[in-house]
Amino acid sequence: MKRILSLILSILLLASLLAGCGGKQNDAPQGGADTPAGPAADPAPTVDTGRRANNEITVGISQDLDSSLDPHTMVAAGTKELLFNVFEGLVKPTSDGDLAPAVAESWEIGAEMTTYTFKLRSGVKFHNGQDVTSNDVMYSLTRCRDEGYVPALAEADIAEENGNIVITLPAANTEFLASLTCAIIPADYADQATAPVGTGPFKFVSRQAQQNVVLERFEDYWGEKAQLDRVTYLVYENPEALAMALKGGAVDLYAHLGTATVSQLGDDFTILEGSMNLVQAVYLNHTVKPLDDVRVRQALCYALDRQEIFDLTADGKGWALGSSMYPAFRKYFDESLVDLYPHNVDQAKALLAEAGYPDGFALTIKVPSNYSPHVDAGQIAAEQFRAIGVKVTVEPVDWTTWVEDVYKGRNFEATVCGFDASTMTARAMLERFTTGNGKNFIGYSSRAYDEAFEEALRARNDEAQTKAYREMERILAQDAANVYIQDLVDFVALRKGLAGYRFYPIYVMDMSTVHYE
Amino acid sequence: MRYTAKKIGTLLLTLVLVSLFVFLALSNLSGDAATRLLGTEATPERLEALRTELGLDKPLPVRYVEWVAGMLRGDMGISYQYRLSVSQLIAERLRPTLSLTLMAFALIVALSIPVGVVTAKYAGGWLDRVVTVLGQLLMSVPPFFTGILFTYLFGLLLRLFVPGAFPAWEAGRMRYLGYLFFPALAIALPRVAMTVRLLRGCILDEAQKDYVRTSMARGRSRGDILYRHVLKNTLVPLITFLAMTVAELVAGSVIIEQVFSIPGLGRLLISGISNRDAPVVQAVVVLVAFWVVVCNLAGDLLGRRIDPRLRYGEGGRT
């Protein structure tokens, strides 16, 4: 009896240890692929996967999709990343960071910037063969508005006029168009959760929980058709298993690799280098002492040596950040903020002493244990903070606990994680730090910041708006709101013979351009 | 009969304790399924609505009683994560895990019995010494490491299977079994070493006994005595040990399934824990516990069936 209980106990314990291989949930904080250490491999003989003949590929993903594949309710970043190939909105994001016409062929914006008139593209079909009608568009948009899926539509009036869709906003919103990437789906189709139907270049074929998702080329796509016939996504929750699957030939493409795996892959793969498009930082809770003191926060910024983090975790690669904005947002990204606090231990110590902590203070950094880039960066940052006398404890917590305790419960002093943008707007990055915002989990509050945000919202032209957003970035940096680290380097492994992979400034994986050479 | 009844009573008590334990453990983990499903951006209203839908708003004792009542009716509940019935999820994953366990068990029996007998027969010889050292090594290396080694060696260098590409049963039995052979071997090896050591020890112990000396005095050959009498007497400890092995192989497969990307019960359990998918985790744990206790009981009963001395409560084996 005792023996049996202890056996069960140890199974549970082991299982919960392994449960760390969980994944990426939600569009806000996120991390990257794991970087396992494994046996070093000799260049393996080239694998003939047999998939070239069928013009199909297999793609590894680190986490199963949401239970529901309904594009309006999906939560996990990994689900959005994949279903980008299946769904389109009136407009769709391009790899350059612009918005291109999709289900809408063109649009006109009224002088007051409150009315948007969309001319629908003719000949767009759903994957089930039906034509896309204005009725379907009306259904999709009102559903997003009424269920609260797209906040920007909240008080909008949506109407149909002569086959065009007219959206009237209560107040001008220069970033409104970016919200219309929300998927257009067939009106009153009930099985969206299990058999999704959209208008994208790939159609959904099948899914097996925890195992795979299969997409096939949509032959009636309105635009440039996908090049591959078939894409099979395979779920590998264990990073070692994934590395083996790449080397052994089971997987042709994997998008979020760590440096350790990259170095093992040998000659079978082309490694593309991009960025994760997120802001990794030591996020600080402004409501606890002594982090409410700007001098203490600045001291931590001076203590940080980003280059050391890059060197130790990613072969010296990474994009240094100085505020809550990453370089893919070209016009908003302010490069001058990166060096606002150059690594300087003496200055850090002086600031700490000035703030009344000459001997440092105790600080606990909570890190989400399933995201090794955040864990690694947290550990190195902790060591750097110790150099100025701060007594740091690094506490790994599992992802669900992180969401509940740190993000929602705000029960933390400091945490390392990454935030990305849900839509391609500066607002998606910066609004969360305004006073009283529900997502402002660090409890940051600055009148100047709030005013700059109001200004950005009021701005009638792009130039004034960009200026206001850049001002917000500057305020965050000057207040040392967080200890900003980097936008992580993102390696994509593509089996030799494949080409056409494109990086996007948001978290999506476009399969339509990938092809065999 | 009384013995059997007592054993079954213990079995039921164990299951009740295990179910209570896993239930409490899961309800005490921070964060719930609703948090996990809706993510960081969820509004409190949506969270509350989902909790009500999943029944998470009910008091703990009510949830426990409802769950146990469901299990007794054969209804394992609905997975929070997949919104599918847990029995369906488990049924899909039972085949790989069972195949793996059975294959590993077959390997253990096929390898350890002959090796055990031979090393006992030639105890002290060079073969015995080599097997002893090798056994020590195999016992001390954890199966997941052997698994990684096998993947590298047989998968990447020798290309005997494609790591990570687990073939469906429908894709051909040979391919299916061929893929499972390596993980099965990885979990079998430490157990093979243990069984060999046990068997060898038992045989040598038995060979010291008086009846063996008497038989030899009567002029019977060593081999004859070994095969006819000694082996028969080592059967009981061997069966008890193998019954425990069958039970533990299921636990071992939880880990090896991760290494070889096998969609079995282990992966279901692990993702269930990180998703706070209580119905799935509870059902799998209780199922594994059930398997463990049933195997132990079967081992005991089988032992008593074979050895009449155990049945009549004499206990001693002189």
Interface residues (C-beta under 8 A of the other chain):
Chain A: M1 I4 L5 L7 I8 S10 I11 L12 L14 A15 S16 L18 A19 G20 C21 G22 Q25 N26 D27 A28 P29 G38 P39 A41 A44 P45 D64 D66 S67 S68 V75 A76 G148 A209 Q210 Q211 L234 Y236 E237 N238 E240 A241 L242 M244 A245 L246 K247 G248 G249 A250 V251 N370 D398 W399 T400 T401 V403 E404 D405 Y407 K408 S422 K439
Chain B: T10 L13 T14 L17 V18 F21 V22 A25 L29 S30 G31 D32 T35 R36 L37 L38 G39 T40 E41 A42 T43 Q81 Y82 R83 L84 L89 I148 L149 T151 Y152 G155 L156 L157 R159 F161 V162 P163 G164 A165 A247 E248 A251 V254 I255 Q258 V259 F260 S261 P263 G266 R267 L268 L269 I270 S271 I273 S274 N275 R276 V285 V288 A289 V292 V293 N296
